[in-house]
Amino acid sequence: MGGGAPVEYERRGDLYALLLSVLEGVFPVLTLVTVAALGALHAYFYTIVIATLALLLLLWRRGGLGELLDRAARRDLLLTSLLITSLFVLIFIALRYTTASHVAVILVLQLFFSWLYFNVIGGERMSLAHSAGAGLMGFGAIVILFPEDLRINVGDWLALAAAAIAPVANHFQQRARRRVSSLAVLAFRNAVALPALGLLAVALEPPVSPIADPRVLPWLVLNALLIFVAAKILWVEALNHISVTRLSAMASFIPVFTMAFAWLLLGETPGLRQLLGTVPVVAGALLLTRPES
């Protein structure tokens, strides 16, 4: 698995995946204020604006702005931008017709699509232990997130389409990273996506400014830097070390950390089902991170 990469190389990818799961786990808590004040699409748009400026600044300080014009990576960068933007558009539109918990459950199915695309159709090698680990982590995440009432509607189908797109988007991100840095991948994909996101926000939500409420801007900045800069850099770097399927499985840790942060910061006590769901997630992670025999 992972293209025959050394064990230590894969372990580094697993560490990146674990760290990004911690950051992504706190994402729902960080977005509560911004989404309530600005609306989902405007909150996302302004967050991406701040993140893009930070990424371009970091890229400039490294002298890497020329990477954005790398012809060999351009096709993969454009496809990444198109697919990631489409994915988030589908998610935000889906949230107009279905609940956030429905979307969260369905997005866990990106692990299934990763396995289908790369391991079944693509023939990418994956050991029995690692396959079992990925399956356990996906099952545990669904147990944690599964809503009491799951009725399929148009929003659920849109979320399913987003889950199907995610592994392909990660594949092109992985390819682009082999040519240019993580900073360039993220800065390019954000800059290309911003016009579409801005138009979508204007079309679907009333106009709003992030400086109208002085409480909002610090949360926007924190969300942008922690989630859309730090966590996304870790995501792209993890893709450079481990396979898309393995990263999709490791991302099943995210609901575990979300549950922990919600308990610590918001006082939301997890139920018995949620606690039980952490068992297969941890067991699956132990299997998935075992060296190949």
N, C-alpha and C positions, 0 to 999 in steps of 0.2 A: 504494500500500500504506500501511497505518497510518492510513487515513481522510484521506489527502491532507495529512498533517502535514508541516511544513517539514523539510528535510534535517537541519538542526542538531538539531531536536527528536528525530528518529529516531536520530541519532548518539548522543545522550544515552542513549536507551533501549538502544542496542547496548553502550554503556559500562557501564551498570548490569548488563546481561546477562553481560558479560565478567567483571565484578567478582564477581557472584554465582556464576559458574562456578568461579572461584578458590576461594571459600569452600566451595562444595558439593563441590569436588574433595578437600578435606582432611577432609570429613565421615567417610568410612570409617575413617580413621586415628584421629580423635578418639573414635569410638564403640567401638573395640576394647576398651578397659578397662571401660567402663560395661556393655556388652552381656555381656561375660564374667562380670562380677561380679553383675549384677542380672537378666539375661535380657532379651531384645529388647523385650518389651512394657513391662516395668517401667522399663527404661532410657528408653524413649520417653516413657512417662507422666511420670516425674519431670523429664525434660528440658523437657517442655511446661509443667509446673507452674512451673518457674523462669522460662522464657521468658514465660509469661503474666504473672507478677508484674512482670517487668521492663517489659513492654509497657504494663501498666496504670500503672506508676509514671511512665513517659515521657509517657503520655497525660495523666495528672493534672498533671504539671509544665507541660504545654502548655495546660492548661485545656480539654482536649478530651474529657473523660469523657462529656459530653452527646452526642457523636457516636454513642456506642453505642446511643442511644435514637432515632436519626434514623429516622423512620417511612418516609421515601422510600427509604432504603437497606435497610430491614429484610428485605424479601423476598430481595434479592440476597445479603445477609449470611447469612441462614439457609440458603439453597441452597448457598452456598460452604461453610459449616460441614458441612452434610450430605454434600456430595460429597467434600470433602477427607477427612473422617473415614472415609467408606466406602472411599475410595481406599487409605488407609493400613491399614485393617482388612484389605482384600483382599491387600495386599502382605505384611503380617505373617503372615496365614494361609497365603498361598502359600509362604512360606519354611519352613513345616512340611512341605511336600510336594516342594519342588524346591530347587535350589541358588540361591545369591545371584547367581551369574553368569548363570543362566538368566533370573532376574527382571530383572537389569540390561539384558540384551539386549532382552527383550520390552518394557520400559518405554521404550526408544528409539523404539518404534513409535507413541508419542504424537505424534511428528512427522507420521506418516502420517495418523493420525486428525484432527489439526489441519487438515492439507491437505484431507482428505475433507470435514469438517464445514463449514469456513469458505471454502475456495477452490472446491471442486467443487459442493457442495450450496448453500452460502451465497452463492456468486457474488462473494466478496471478491477484488478485483483483486490479481494478483501477476505481476510481469514474468517473462519467460522466464529472464533471468539470475538473478533471485532464486529462482525455482523450482528451477533447476539447482543453485544454491548450497545450498538447503535439502536437496535430495536428496543432494548430495555429503557434507554434514555428517552426515546420518543414516546413510549408507553407511559412512563412516569410523568412526563410533561403534560400529556393529555389528561391523566388522572388529576393532576394538580389544577389544570385550567378548565376542565370540562364543566360547562354550565348545567344548571338543573334542568333547563328546558332547551333542547336543541331542535329547532324547527327550521328546515331548509327554506331560504328565500333568496331573492336576487342578490342581496348583500353577501350571503354565504357563498354563492357561486362566484362573485367577484373576488372574494377573499381566496377562494380555491384557485382562481386564475393567477392571483398574486403568488401563492405558494408554488405554483407550477413554474412561474417565471424566475423565482429567486435562485434556484441552482444554476440556471443558464447565465443569469447576471453575474453570479459568483465565478463561473467558469471564465467569462471574458475579463473580469477583474483580475483573476489569477494570471491570465495570459498577458494582460497589459502590465502587470507588476513585474513580469520577467524582463520588460523593456525599460520601464521608467520606475521612479520611486513611488512609495505609497502616497506621499504628499502630492505628487503630480497626478496620480490616478484620481484622488479625491477632489483636488482643486478643479481638474478638468470636468469631471462628472457633475460637480455642483454648479460650475459656471454655465455649462450647457443647459442644465435643468432649470436654472433660476427663472428665465423668461416664461417658461411653461407653468411653473409653480405660481408665479406672480399673476398670470392671467387667470389661472384656475381659482386662486384666492379671491380676485376681484369679481369673477363671474358668480361664485357660489356663496360668498359671504359679504356682509356690509363692510365698507372701508373702516379701518381702524389704525391708529398709530401706536407703536410700542412705547412712545414717550408720554402718552396720555395719562398713564398710571405709573408713578415713580417706583412702585413695587415690582413692576414687570421686568424692566430692563436687566437688573442683576440676575434674575432667573433665566432670562433668555441667554445671557452671556455664559452663565454656568452650564446650562444645557448644551449650548453650542460647543464649548471647549471640552467638556467632559465626554459627551456622547458623540457629537458629530465631528470632533477632531480626534481626541484621544482614543475612544472606543473604535472609531472607524479605521484609524491607522492600525490598531491592533488586529482588526478584522482582516484588512488587506495583507498584513504581514503574516497572519496565521495561514491565509490562503497560499502564501508563498512557501510554507513549510509543510502543510498537510493537505489532504484531498478535500474537495468540496463536501463529500459525504461525511467525512470525519468531523469537519468543522460544523456542519449542520447538526450532527449529533451532539457535539460539545455545547452548542448553543442551547440545548435542552436544559442546561444549568440556569438559564436566565430566569424562568419562573420561580425557581428555588430562591434565588437571590432577591427577586421582586417580593416574594412572600416574606423574606426576612426583613427587608427594608421597610415594608408596609407595617410590620409588627413593631420594629424599633422606632420609626419616625412618625407613624400615624396611629399606632395603638391598635391596628387591625390584627386580631388573633386568628391564626390559621385554624381551619377545622381539621378533624381527624383524617378525612380523605386527602387533604392537602399534605398533611404530615406523612401519611402512608405513601403518597406519590413520590416523596423524596427518596425512598428506599431503592426503587428500581433505577432512578436517575444516578444515584451514587454507585450502585452495583454496576450499572452499564458503563459508567465512566472508568471504573477500575478495570473492566474487561477491555474497553476500547483503548486504554493507554498501556496495555501490556505489550511488550515487544513481540514482534512476529516470531513464531516458532520456526 
